[in-house]
Amino acid sequence: MNDNKSKFPIGELPKSASLSSLTVDEIAEKKRNQKKSLIKIGAMAILTLVLLIFSSMHMQIKQMTAETA
């Protein structure tokens, strides 16, 4: 009943494979996935910037028309 080894180790991080054990295909796929993620983040940043510009233009135009009315 006094087992030092737990069935579910708590606090231990899973051991990841080292780069030397990865195959060339796995490394290429990992780089491709990183590139895809970078493109997605860049696209989201550009979309956010465009939305920010349009919303600020809308606020400016709305303020201008309110002053002239």
PQR file with spaces between the fields and no chain letter, atoms N, CA, C, O and H, PARSE charges and radii, in Angstrom:
ATOM       1  N    MET     1       0.815   -1.188    0.000 -0.4000 1.5000
ATOM       2  CA   MET     1       0.000    0.000    0.000 -0.0000 2.0000
ATOM       3  C    MET     1       0.863    1.258    0.000  0.5500 1.7000
ATOM       4  O    MET     1       0.373    2.336   -0.337 -0.5500 1.4000
ATOM       5  N    ASN     2       2.129    1.142    0.369 -0.4000 1.5000
ATOM       6  CA   ASN     2       3.019    2.296    0.394 -0.0000 2.0000
ATOM       7  C    ASN     2       3.788    2.380   -0.923  0.5500 1.7000
ATOM       8  O    ASN     2       4.999    2.162   -0.944 -0.5500 1.4000
ATOM       9  H    ASN     2       2.526    0.267    0.643  0.4000 1.0000
ATOM      10  N    ASP     3       3.121    2.684   -1.988 -0.4000 1.5000
ATOM      11  CA   ASP     3       3.798    2.838   -3.278 -0.0000 2.0000
ATOM      12  C    ASP     3       4.314    4.258   -3.421  0.5500 1.7000
ATOM      13  O    ASP     3       3.573    5.222   -3.231 -0.5500 1.4000
ATOM      14  H    ASP     3       2.137    2.862   -1.971  0.4000 1.0000
ATOM      15  N    ASN     4       5.595    4.378   -3.760 -0.4000 1.5000
ATOM      16  CA   ASN     4       6.165    5.706   -3.997 -0.0000 2.0000
ATOM      17  C    ASN     4       5.809    6.213   -5.385  0.5500 1.7000
ATOM      18  O    ASN     4       5.777    7.421   -5.623 -0.5500 1.4000
ATOM      19  H    ASN     4       6.197    3.594   -3.914  0.4000 1.0000
ATOM      20  N    LYS     5       5.548    5.306   -6.285 -0.4000 1.5000
ATOM      21  CA   LYS     5       5.195    5.704   -7.649 -0.0000 2.0000
ATOM      22  C    LYS     5       3.689    5.863   -7.748  0.5500 1.7000
ATOM      23  O    LYS     5       2.924    4.961   -7.404 -0.5500 1.4000
ATOM      24  H    LYS     5       5.574    4.325   -6.093  0.4000 1.0000
ATOM      25  N    SER     6       3.286    7.016   -8.222 -0.4000 1.5000
ATOM      26  CA   SER     6       1.875    7.294   -8.388 -0.0000 2.0000
ATOM      27  C    SER     6       1.442    6.867   -9.789  0.5500 1.7000
ATOM      28  O    SER     6       2.236    6.879  -10.730 -0.5500 1.4000
ATOM      29  H    SER     6       3.907    7.748   -8.501  0.4000 1.0000
ATOM      30  N    LYS     7       0.187    6.494   -9.908 -0.4000 1.5000
ATOM      31  CA   LYS     7      -0.324    6.118  -11.212 -0.0000 2.0000
ATOM      32  C    LYS     7      -0.379    7.326  -12.140  0.5500 1.7000
ATOM      33  O    LYS     7      -0.122    7.215  -13.339 -0.5500 1.4000
ATOM      34  H    LYS     7      -0.458    6.485   -9.144  0.4000 1.0000
ATOM      35  N    PHE     8      -0.715    8.475  -11.572 -0.4000 1.5000
ATOM      36  CA   PHE     8      -0.763    9.723  -12.323 -0.0000 2.0000
ATOM      37  C    PHE     8       0.264   10.670  -11.724  0.5500 1.7000
ATOM      38  O    PHE     8      -0.010   11.288  -10.695 -0.5500 1.4000
ATOM      39  H    PHE     8      -0.923    8.564  -10.598  0.4000 1.0000
ATOM      40  N    PRO     9       1.437   10.805  -12.332 -0.5600 1.5000
ATOM      41  CA   PRO     9       2.466   11.678  -11.761  0.2800 2.0000
ATOM      42  C    PRO     9       2.026   13.138  -11.784  0.5500 1.7000
ATOM      43  O    PRO     9       1.668   13.672  -12.834 -0.5500 1.4000
ATOM      44  N    ILE    10       2.056   13.763  -10.640 -0.4000 1.5000
ATOM      45  CA   ILE    10       1.638   15.150  -10.513 -0.0000 2.0000
ATOM      46  C    ILE    10       2.882   16.017  -10.442  0.5500 1.7000
ATOM      47  O    ILE    10       3.818   15.718   -9.701 -0.5500 1.4000
ATOM      48  H    ILE    10       2.347   13.329   -9.787  0.4000 1.0000
ATOM      49  N    GLY    11       2.885   17.094  -11.217 -0.4000 1.5000
ATOM      50  CA   GLY    11       3.994   18.020  -11.198 -0.0000 2.0000
ATOM      51  C    GLY    11       5.127   17.657  -12.136  0.5500 1.7000
ATOM      52  O    GLY    11       6.086   18.418  -12.260 -0.5500 1.4000
ATOM      53  H    GLY    11       2.125   17.336  -11.819  0.4000 1.0000
ATOM      54  N    GLU    12       5.044   16.524  -12.795 -0.4000 1.5000
ATOM      55  CA   GLU    12       6.078   16.144  -13.740 -0.0000 2.0000
ATOM      56  C    GLU    12       5.656   16.572  -15.134  0.5500 1.7000
ATOM      57  O    GLU    12       4.529   16.329  -15.565 -0.5500 1.4000
ATOM      58  H    GLU    12       4.264   15.905  -12.694  0.4000 1.0000
ATOM      59  N    LEU    13       6.582   17.213  -15.827 -0.4000 1.5000
ATOM      60  CA   LEU    13       6.293   17.641  -17.187 -0.0000 2.0000
ATOM      61  C    LEU    13       6.501   16.479  -18.142  0.5500 1.7000
ATOM      62  O    LEU    13       7.396   15.661  -17.931 -0.5500 1.4000
ATOM      63  H    LEU    13       7.498   17.411  -15.477  0.4000 1.0000
ATOM      64  N    PRO    14       5.696   16.395  -19.180 -0.5600 1.5000
ATOM      65  CA   PRO    14       5.910   15.323  -20.149  0.2800 2.0000
ATOM      66  C    PRO    14       7.224   15.539  -20.882  0.5500 1.7000
ATOM      67  O    PRO    14       7.605   16.670  -21.186 -0.5500 1.4000
ATOM      68  N    LYS    15       7.897   14.456  -21.155 -0.4000 1.5000
ATOM      69  CA   LYS    15       9.189   14.547  -21.829 -0.0000 2.0000
ATOM      70  C    LYS    15       8.946   14.690  -23.324  0.5500 1.7000
ATOM      71  O    LYS    15       8.244   13.882  -23.933 -0.5500 1.4000
ATOM      72  H    LYS    15       7.587   13.538  -20.908  0.4000 1.0000
ATOM      73  N    SER    16       9.533   15.723  -23.903 -0.4000 1.5000
ATOM      74  CA   SER    16       9.365   15.932  -25.337 -0.0000 2.0000
ATOM      75  C    SER    16      10.544   15.314  -26.078  0.5500 1.7000
ATOM      76  O    SER    16      11.622   15.113  -25.520 -0.5500 1.4000
ATOM      77  H    SER    16      10.103   16.379  -23.408  0.4000 1.0000
ATOM      78  N    ALA    17      10.311   15.028  -27.314 -0.4000 1.5000
ATOM      79  CA   ALA    17      11.361   14.434  -28.125 -0.0000 2.0000
ATOM      80  C    ALA    17      12.393   15.493  -28.468  0.5500 1.7000
ATOM      81  O    ALA    17      12.047   16.651  -28.704 -0.5500 1.4000
ATOM      82  H    ALA    17       9.434   15.192  -27.767  0.4000 1.0000
ATOM      83  N    SER    18      13.631   15.108  -28.495 -0.4000 1.5000
ATOM      84  CA   SER    18      14.683   16.055  -28.842 -0.0000 2.0000
ATOM      85  C    SER    18      14.702   16.244  -30.354  0.5500 1.7000
ATOM      86  O    SER    18      14.103   15.465  -31.097 -0.5500 1.4000
ATOM      87  H    SER    18      13.912   14.168  -28.303  0.4000 1.0000
ATOM      88  N    LEU    19      15.396   17.287  -30.796 -0.4000 1.5000
ATOM      89  CA   LEU    19      15.442   17.574  -32.232 -0.0000 2.0000
ATOM      90  C    LEU    19      16.150   16.470  -32.998  0.5500 1.7000
ATOM      91  O    LEU    19      15.840   16.230  -34.165 -0.5500 1.4000
ATOM      92  H    LEU    19      15.881   17.919  -30.193  0.4000 1.0000
ATOM      93  N    SER    20      17.088   15.802  -32.364 -0.4000 1.5000
ATOM      94  CA   SER    20      17.830   14.762  -33.066 -0.0000 2.0000
ATOM      95  C    SER    20      16.950   13.555  -33.379  0.5500 1.7000
ATOM      96  O    SER    20      17.208   12.829  -34.339 -0.5500 1.4000
ATOM      97  H    SER    20      17.340   15.997  -31.416  0.4000 1.0000
ATOM      98  N    SER    21      15.911   13.339  -32.571 -0.4000 1.5000
ATOM      99  CA   SER    21      15.047   12.186  -32.812 -0.0000 2.0000
ATOM     100  C    SER    21      13.924   12.493  -33.798  0.5500 1.7000
ATOM     101  O    SER    21      13.234   11.578  -34.247 -0.5500 1.4000
ATOM     102  H    SER    21      15.701   13.929  -31.791  0.4000 1.0000
ATOM     103  N    LEU    22      13.731   13.767  -34.143 -0.4000 1.5000
ATOM     104  CA   LEU    22      12.694   14.126  -35.109 -0.0000 2.0000
ATOM     105  C    LEU    22      13.192   13.837  -36.521  0.5500 1.7000
ATOM     106  O    LEU    22      14.372   14.017  -36.823 -0.5500 1.4000
ATOM     107  H    LEU    22      14.291   14.510  -33.779  0.4000 1.0000
ATOM     108  N    THR    23      12.298   13.395  -37.367 -0.4000 1.5000
ATOM     109  CA   THR    23      12.681   13.138  -38.746 -0.0000 2.0000
ATOM     110  C    THR    23      12.646   14.448  -39.526  0.5500 1.7000
ATOM     111  O    THR    23      12.136   15.462  -39.048 -0.5500 1.4000
ATOM     112  H    THR    23      11.340   13.248  -37.122  0.4000 1.0000
ATOM     113  N    VAL    24      13.185   14.404  -40.705 -0.4000 1.5000
ATOM     114  CA   VAL    24      13.237   15.596  -41.557 -0.0000 2.0000
ATOM     115  C    VAL    24      11.829   16.050  -41.911  0.5500 1.7000
ATOM     116  O    VAL    24      11.556   17.249  -41.969 -0.5500 1.4000
ATOM     117  H    VAL    24      13.599   13.580  -41.093  0.4000 1.0000
ATOM     118  N    ASP    25      10.934   15.093  -42.149 -0.4000 1.5000
ATOM     119  CA   ASP    25       9.553   15.432  -42.499 -0.0000 2.0000
ATOM     120  C    ASP    25       8.848   16.128  -41.336  0.5500 1.7000
ATOM     121  O    ASP    25       8.098   17.083  -41.539 -0.5500 1.4000
ATOM     122  H    ASP    25      11.156   14.119  -42.102  0.4000 1.0000
ATOM     123  N    GLU    26       9.093   15.647  -40.118 -0.4000 1.5000
ATOM     124  CA   GLU    26       8.461   16.262  -38.950 -0.0000 2.0000
ATOM     125  C    GLU    26       8.970   17.680  -38.731  0.5500 1.7000
ATOM     126  O    GLU    26       8.198   18.569  -38.371 -0.5500 1.4000
ATOM     127  H    GLU    26       9.702   14.872  -39.952  0.4000 1.0000
ATOM     128  N    ILE    27      10.263   17.897  -38.946 -0.4000 1.5000
ATOM     129  CA   ILE    27      10.842   19.232  -38.790 -0.0000 2.0000
ATOM     130  C    ILE    27      10.267   20.168  -39.852  0.5500 1.7000
ATOM     131  O    ILE    27       9.924   21.313  -39.555 -0.5500 1.4000
ATOM     132  H    ILE    27      10.890   17.175  -39.238  0.4000 1.0000
ATOM     133  N    ALA    28      10.164   19.680  -41.091 -0.4000 1.5000
ATOM     134  CA   ALA    28       9.605   20.498  -42.171 -0.0000 2.0000
ATOM     135  C    ALA    28       8.151   20.841  -41.892  0.5500 1.7000
ATOM     136  O    ALA    28       7.720   21.967  -42.139 -0.5500 1.4000
ATOM     137  H    ALA    28      10.443   18.750  -41.332  0.4000 1.0000
ATOM     138  N    GLU    29       7.387   19.870  -41.376 -0.4000 1.5000
ATOM     139  CA   GLU    29       5.980   20.127  -41.062 -0.0000 2.0000
ATOM     140  C    GLU    29       5.863   21.138  -39.916  0.5500 1.7000
ATOM     141  O    GLU    29       4.976   21.992  -39.930 -0.5500 1.4000
ATOM     142  H    GLU    29       7.737   18.955  -41.176  0.4000 1.0000
ATOM     143  N    LYS    30       6.741   21.044  -38.945 -0.4000 1.5000
ATOM     144  CA   LYS    30       6.732   21.980  -37.827 -0.0000 2.0000
ATOM     145  C    LYS    30       7.029   23.406  -38.307  0.5500 1.7000
ATOM     146  O    LYS    30       6.375   24.356  -37.878 -0.5500 1.4000
ATOM     147  H    LYS    30       7.462   20.351  -38.934  0.4000 1.0000
ATOM     148  N    LYS    31       8.003   23.550  -39.186 -0.4000 1.5000
ATOM     149  CA   LYS    31       8.328   24.868  -39.739 -0.0000 2.0000
ATOM     150  C    LYS    31       7.172   25.409  -40.573  0.5500 1.7000
ATOM     151  O    LYS    31       6.867   26.601  -40.527 -0.5500 1.4000
ATOM     152  H    LYS    31       8.535   22.778  -39.535  0.4000 1.0000
ATOM     153  N    ARG    32       6.535   24.528  -41.333 -0.4000 1.5000
ATOM     154  CA   ARG    32       5.394   24.941  -42.162 -0.0000 2.0000
ATOM     155  C    ARG    32       4.235   25.417  -41.283  0.5500 1.7000
ATOM     156  O    ARG    32       3.577   26.408  -41.601 -0.5500 1.4000
ATOM     157  H    ARG    32       6.782   23.560  -41.371  0.4000 1.0000
ATOM     158  N    ASN    33       3.991   24.712  -40.182 -0.4000 1.5000
ATOM     159  CA   ASN    33       2.931   25.124  -39.263 -0.0000 2.0000
ATOM     160  C    ASN    33       3.258   26.453  -38.593  0.5500 1.7000
ATOM     161  O    ASN    33       2.369   27.276  -38.379 -0.5500 1.4000
ATOM     162  H    ASN    33       4.527   23.907  -39.924  0.4000 1.0000
ATOM     163  N    GLN    34       4.533   26.667  -38.260 -0.4000 1.5000
ATOM     164  CA   GLN    34       4.933   27.953  -37.670 -0.0000 2.0000
ATOM     165  C    GLN    34       4.731   29.078  -38.669  0.5500 1.7000
ATOM     166  O    GLN    34       4.297   30.169  -38.302 -0.5500 1.4000
ATOM     167  H    GLN    34       5.256   25.999  -38.434  0.4000 1.0000
ATOM     168  N    LYS    35       5.045   28.815  -39.932 -0.4000 1.5000
ATOM     169  CA   LYS    35       4.878   29.827  -40.970 -0.0000 2.0000
ATOM     170  C    LYS    35       3.395   30.158  -41.161  0.5500 1.7000
ATOM     171  O    LYS    35       3.030   31.321  -41.331 -0.5500 1.4000
ATOM     172  H    LYS    35       5.397   27.928  -40.230  0.4000 1.0000
ATOM     173  N    LYS    36       2.544   29.122  -41.130 -0.4000 1.5000
ATOM     174  CA   LYS    36       1.095   29.345  -41.249 -0.0000 2.0000
ATOM     175  C    LYS    36       0.583   30.181  -40.093  0.5500 1.7000
ATOM     176  O    LYS    36      -0.229   31.086  -40.286 -0.5500 1.4000
ATOM     177  H    LYS    36       2.841   28.178  -40.991  0.4000 1.0000
ATOM     178  N    SER    37       1.054   29.882  -38.897 -0.4000 1.5000
ATOM     179  CA   SER    37       0.619   30.634  -37.716 -0.0000 2.0000
ATOM     180  C    SER    37       1.052   32.089  -37.816  0.5500 1.7000
ATOM     181  O    SER    37       0.289   32.990  -37.464 -0.5500 1.4000
ATOM     182  H    SER    37       1.713   29.147  -38.741  0.4000 1.0000
ATOM     183  N    LEU    38       2.260   32.325  -38.289 -0.4000 1.5000
ATOM     184  CA   LEU    38       2.751   33.694  -38.439 -0.0000 2.0000
ATOM     185  C    LEU    38       1.917   34.456  -39.460  0.5500 1.7000
ATOM     186  O    LEU    38       1.614   35.632  -39.257 -0.5500 1.4000
ATOM     187  H    LEU    38       2.879   31.593  -38.575  0.4000 1.0000
ATOM     188  N    ILE    39       1.547   33.805  -40.545 -0.4000 1.5000
ATOM     189  CA   ILE    39       0.714   34.452  -41.567 -0.0000 2.0000
ATOM     190  C    ILE    39      -0.664   34.778  -40.996  0.5500 1.7000
ATOM     191  O    ILE    39      -1.205   35.852  -41.259 -0.5500 1.4000
ATOM     192  H    ILE    39       1.794   32.850  -40.710  0.4000 1.0000
ATOM     193  N    LYS    40      -1.232   33.863  -40.222 -0.4000 1.5000
ATOM     194  CA   LYS    40      -2.546   34.111  -39.618 -0.0000 2.0000
ATOM     195  C    LYS    40      -2.496   35.290  -38.652  0.5500 1.7000
ATOM     196  O    LYS    40      -3.393   36.133  -38.657 -0.5500 1.4000
ATOM     197  H    LYS    40      -0.792   32.991  -40.008  0.4000 1.0000
ATOM     198  N    ILE    41      -1.465   35.355  -37.834 -0.4000 1.5000
ATOM     199  CA   ILE    41      -1.334   36.461  -36.874 -0.0000 2.0000
ATOM     200  C    ILE    41      -1.147   37.777  -37.624  0.5500 1.7000
ATOM     201  O    ILE    41      -1.715   38.799  -37.237 -0.5500 1.4000
ATOM     202  H    ILE    41      -0.736   34.670  -37.830  0.4000 1.0000
ATOM     203  N    GLY    42      -0.359   37.758  -38.688 -0.4000 1.5000
ATOM     204  CA   GLY    42      -0.161   38.962  -39.493 -0.0000 2.0000
ATOM     205  C    GLY    42      -1.453   39.429  -40.134  0.5500 1.7000
ATOM     206  O    GLY    42      -1.737   40.627  -40.165 -0.5500 1.4000
ATOM     207  H    GLY    42       0.102   36.929  -39.003  0.4000 1.0000
ATOM     208  N    ALA    43      -2.240   38.490  -40.648 -0.4000 1.5000
ATOM     209  CA   ALA    43      -3.524   38.840  -41.265 -0.0000 2.0000
ATOM     210  C    ALA    43      -4.477   39.428  -40.232  0.5500 1.7000
ATOM     211  O    ALA    43      -5.198   40.383  -40.522 -0.5500 1.4000
ATOM     212  H    ALA    43      -2.010   37.518  -40.623  0.4000 1.0000
ATOM     213  N    MET    44      -4.483   38.868  -39.041 -0.4000 1.5000
ATOM     214  CA   MET    44      -5.351   39.402  -37.985 -0.0000 2.0000
ATOM     215  C    MET    44      -4.905   40.807  -37.578  0.5500 1.7000
ATOM     216  O    MET    44      -5.742   41.671  -37.315 -0.5500 1.4000
ATOM     217  H    MET    44      -3.897   38.092  -38.805  0.4000 1.0000
ATOM     218  N    ALA    45      -3.599   41.038  -37.526 -0.4000 1.5000
ATOM     219  CA   ALA    45      -3.089   42.365  -37.174 -0.0000 2.0000
ATOM     220  C    ALA    45      -3.468   43.390  -38.240  0.5500 1.7000
ATOM     221  O    ALA    45      -3.861   44.509  -37.912 -0.5500 1.4000
ATOM     222  H    ALA    45      -2.919   40.337  -37.740  0.4000 1.0000
ATOM     223  N    ILE    46      -3.353   43.018  -39.506 -0.4000 1.5000
ATOM     224  CA   ILE    46      -3.720   43.936  -40.595 -0.0000 2.0000
ATOM     225  C    ILE    46      -5.217   44.231  -40.560  0.5500 1.7000
ATOM     226  O    ILE    46      -5.625   45.381  -40.729 -0.5500 1.4000
ATOM     227  H    ILE    46      -3.034   42.109  -39.773  0.4000 1.0000
ATOM     228  N    LEU    47      -6.043   43.200  -40.342 -0.4000 1.5000
ATOM     229  CA   LEU    47      -7.484   43.408  -40.256 -0.0000 2.0000
ATOM     230  C    LEU    47      -7.839   44.327  -39.093  0.5500 1.7000
ATOM     231  O    LEU    47      -8.695   45.200  -39.231 -0.5500 1.4000
ATOM     232  H    LEU    47      -5.712   42.266  -40.205  0.4000 1.0000
ATOM     233  N    THR    48      -7.194   44.137  -37.964 -0.4000 1.5000
ATOM     234  CA   THR    48      -7.432   44.997  -36.808 -0.0000 2.0000
ATOM     235  C    THR    48      -7.039   46.434  -37.108  0.5500 1.7000
ATOM     236  O    THR    48      -7.751   47.366  -36.734 -0.5500 1.4000
ATOM     237  H    THR    48      -6.498   43.427  -37.852  0.4000 1.0000
ATOM     238  N    LEU    49      -5.915   46.618  -37.780 -0.4000 1.5000
ATOM     239  CA   LEU    49      -5.467   47.968  -38.143 -0.0000 2.0000
ATOM     240  C    LEU    49      -6.447   48.634  -39.103  0.5500 1.7000
ATOM     241  O    LEU    49      -6.758   49.815  -38.949 -0.5500 1.4000
ATOM     242  H    LEU    49      -5.336   45.861  -38.084  0.4000 1.0000
ATOM     243  N    VAL    50      -6.933   47.892  -40.085 -0.4000 1.5000
ATOM     244  CA   VAL    50      -7.899   48.445  -41.037 -0.0000 2.0000
ATOM     245  C    VAL    50      -9.189   48.839  -40.318  0.5500 1.7000
ATOM     246  O    VAL    50      -9.742   49.909  -40.574 -0.5500 1.4000
ATOM     247  H    VAL    50      -6.680   46.932  -40.210  0.4000 1.0000
ATOM     248  N    LEU    51      -9.668   47.979  -39.421 -0.4000 1.5000
ATOM     249  CA   LEU    51     -10.880   48.301  -38.670 -0.0000 2.0000
ATOM     250  C    LEU    51     -10.684   49.531  -37.787  0.5500 1.7000
ATOM     251  O    LEU    51     -11.593   50.351  -37.650 -0.5500 1.4000
ATOM     252  H    LEU    51      -9.219   47.110  -39.213  0.4000 1.0000
ATOM     253  N    LEU    52      -9.514   49.659  -37.195 -0.4000 1.5000
ATOM     254  CA   LEU    52      -9.212   50.826  -36.368 -0.0000 2.0000
ATOM     255  C    LEU    52      -9.217   52.107  -37.205  0.5500 1.7000
ATOM     256  O    LEU    52      -9.736   53.135  -36.770 -0.5500 1.4000
ATOM     257  H    LEU    52      -8.777   48.994  -37.305  0.4000 1.0000
ATOM     258  N    ILE    53      -8.644   52.040  -38.395 -0.4000 1.5000
ATOM     259  CA   ILE    53      -8.615   53.212  -39.278 -0.0000 2.0000
ATOM     260  C    ILE    53     -10.031   53.596  -39.710  0.5500 1.7000
ATOM     261  O    ILE    53     -10.398   54.770  -39.669 -0.5500 1.4000
ATOM     262  H    ILE    53      -8.222   51.205  -38.748  0.4000 1.0000
ATOM     263  N    PHE    54     -10.826   52.606  -40.121 -0.4000 1.5000
ATOM     264  CA   PHE    54     -12.194   52.912  -40.547 -0.0000 2.0000
ATOM     265  C    PHE    54     -13.038   53.458  -39.403  0.5500 1.7000
ATOM     266  O    PHE    54     -13.831   54.378  -39.603 -0.5500 1.4000
ATOM     267  H    PHE    54     -10.528   51.652  -40.154  0.4000 1.0000
ATOM     268  N    SER    55     -12.878   52.906  -38.214 -0.4000 1.5000
ATOM     269  CA   SER    55     -13.680   53.400  -37.097 -0.0000 2.0000
ATOM     270  C    SER    55     -13.272   54.818  -36.703  0.5500 1.7000
ATOM     271  O    SER    55     -14.128   55.630  -36.351 -0.5500 1.4000
ATOM     272  H    SER    55     -12.234   52.158  -38.051  0.4000 1.0000
ATOM     273  N    SER    56     -11.980   55.123  -36.759 -0.4000 1.5000
ATOM     274  CA   SER    56     -11.561   56.480  -36.430 -0.0000 2.0000
ATOM     275  C    SER    56     -12.019   57.472  -37.506  0.5500 1.7000
ATOM     276  O    SER    56     -12.368   58.610  -37.190 -0.5500 1.4000
ATOM     277  H    SER    56     -11.285   54.463  -37.045  0.4000 1.0000
ATOM     278  N    MET    57     -12.018   57.044  -38.777 -0.4000 1.5000
ATOM     279  CA   MET    57     -12.522   57.914  -39.845 -0.0000 2.0000
ATOM     280  C    MET    57     -14.012   58.166  -39.653  0.5500 1.7000
ATOM     281  O    MET    57     -14.494   59.279  -39.864 -0.5500 1.4000
ATOM     282  H    MET    57     -11.734   56.120  -39.033  0.4000 1.0000
ATOM     283  N    HIS    58     -14.733   57.134  -39.253 -0.4000 1.5000
ATOM     284  CA   HIS    58     -16.169   57.276  -39.021 -0.0000 2.0000
ATOM     285  C    HIS    58     -16.430   58.283  -37.901  0.5500 1.7000
ATOM     286  O    HIS    58     -17.329   59.118  -38.000 -0.5500 1.4000
ATOM     287  H    HIS    58     -14.342   56.230  -39.081  0.4000 1.0000
ATOM     288  N    MET    59     -15.634   58.193  -36.838 -0.4000 1.5000
ATOM     289  CA   MET    59     -15.812   59.116  -35.716 -0.0000 2.0000
ATOM     290  C    MET    59     -15.521   60.560  -36.155  0.5500 1.7000
ATOM     291  O    MET    59     -16.233   61.483  -35.760 -0.5500 1.4000
ATOM     292  H    MET    59     -14.903   57.515  -36.757  0.4000 1.0000
ATOM     293  N    GLN    60     -14.485   60.750  -36.964 -0.4000 1.5000
ATOM     294  CA   GLN    60     -14.136   62.088  -37.443 -0.0000 2.0000
ATOM     295  C    GLN    60     -15.241   62.655  -38.328  0.5500 1.7000
ATOM     296  O    GLN    60     -15.645   63.805  -38.155 -0.5500 1.4000
ATOM     297  H    GLN    60     -13.907   60.000  -37.285  0.4000 1.0000
ATOM     298  N    ILE    61     -15.724   61.869  -39.260 -0.4000 1.5000
ATOM     299  CA   ILE    61     -16.769   62.325  -40.176 -0.0000 2.0000
ATOM     300  C    ILE    61     -18.056   62.615  -39.407  0.5500 1.7000
ATOM     301  O    ILE    61     -18.738   63.601  -39.684 -0.5500 1.4000
ATOM     302  H    ILE    61     -15.396   60.935  -39.401  0.4000 1.0000
ATOM     303  N    LYS    62     -18.384   61.766  -38.452 -0.4000 1.5000
ATOM     304  CA   LYS    62     -19.587   61.972  -37.657 -0.0000 2.0000
ATOM     305  C    LYS    62     -19.483   63.272  -36.859  0.5500 1.7000
ATOM     306  O    LYS    62     -20.462   64.009  -36.733 -0.5500 1.4000
ATOM     307  H    LYS    62     -17.830   60.965  -38.227  0.4000 1.0000
ATOM     308  N    GLN    63     -18.297   63.548  -36.324 -0.4000 1.5000
ATOM     309  CA   GLN    63     -18.107   64.781  -35.554 -0.0000 2.0000
ATOM     310  C    GLN    63     -18.194   66.013  -36.456  0.5500 1.7000
ATOM     311  O    GLN    63     -18.751   67.038  -36.063 -0.5500 1.4000
ATOM     312  H    GLN    63     -17.503   62.949  -36.427  0.4000 1.0000
ATOM     313  N    MET    64     -17.637   65.905  -37.676 -0.4000 1.5000
ATOM     314  CA   MET    64     -17.696   67.023  -38.609 -0.0000 2.0000
ATOM     315  C    MET    64     -19.138   67.351  -39.007  0.5500 1.7000
ATOM     316  O    MET    64     -19.527   68.518  -39.050 -0.5500 1.4000
ATOM     317  H    MET    64     -17.185   65.072  -37.995  0.4000 1.0000
ATOM     318  N    THR    65     -19.919   66.319  -39.296 -0.4000 1.5000
ATOM     319  CA   THR    65     -21.289   66.559  -39.725 -0.0000 2.0000
ATOM     320  C    THR    65     -22.141   67.063  -38.561  0.5500 1.7000
ATOM     321  O    THR    65     -23.102   67.798  -38.784 -0.5500 1.4000
ATOM     322  H    THR    65     -19.603   65.371  -39.262  0.4000 1.0000
ATOM     323  N    ALA    66     -21.816   66.692  -37.355 -0.4000 1.5000
ATOM     324  CA   ALA    66     -22.563   67.169  -36.192 -0.0000 2.0000
ATOM     325  C    ALA    66     -22.287   68.659  -35.958  0.5500 1.7000
ATOM     326  O    ALA    66     -23.168   69.386  -35.499 -0.5500 1.4000
ATOM     327  H    ALA    66     -21.034   66.095  -37.175  0.4000 1.0000
ATOM     328  N    GLU    67     -21.081   69.110  -36.269 -0.4000 1.5000
ATOM     329  CA   GLU    67     -20.740   70.525  -36.079 -0.0000 2.0000
ATOM     330  C    GLU    67     -21.414   71.400  -37.129  0.5500 1.7000
ATOM     331  O    GLU    67     -21.792   72.535  -36.841 -0.5500 1.4000
ATOM     332  H    GLU    67     -20.365   68.519  -36.642  0.4000 1.0000
ATOM     333  N    THR    68     -21.565   70.884  -38.335 -0.4000 1.5000
ATOM     334  CA   THR    68     -22.147   71.689  -39.409 -0.0000 2.0000
ATOM     335  C    THR    68     -23.669   71.666  -39.383  0.5500 1.7000
ATOM     336  O    THR    68     -24.302   72.538  -39.978 -0.5500 1.4000
ATOM     337  H    THR    68     -21.257   69.962  -38.569  0.4000 1.0000
ATOM     338  N    ALA    69     -24.263   70.706  -38.720 -0.4000 1.5000
ATOM     339  CA   ALA    69     -25.720   70.580  -38.709 -0.0000 2.0000
ATOM     340  C    ALA    69     -26.358   71.563  -37.755  0.5500 1.7000
ATOM     341  O    ALA    69     -27.582   71.590  -37.623 -0.5500 1.4000
ATOM     342  H    ALA    69     -23.749   69.998  -38.236  0.4000 1.0000
